[in-house]
Amino acid sequence: MKELLETIVFALVDEKDQVVITEEEDKDGNTVLKISAAPNDVGRIIGKNGNTITAIRKILRAYAVKQRKRVIVDVL
């Protein structure tokens, strides 16, 4: 899942070297993906009214369902 998120996020940002994506597992067994990027790129990841990050989350949730997992995507 991390690779899919990296592909999507790298296509959106200008400063690819400042993007850091971490993958963790919470106490409930959910996969938590955290995105950290340059301040001017965070706006591109979130999008107008949060539309872009909502679409990213939907794509990853659909992918996670196929793997019988749950995923949470956070932008830091």
Secondary structure, DSSP 8 states (H G I E B T S, - for coil): -HHHHHHHHHHH-S-GGG-EEEEEE-TTS-EEEEEE--HHHHHHHH-GGGHHHHHHHHHHHHHHHHTT--EEEEE-
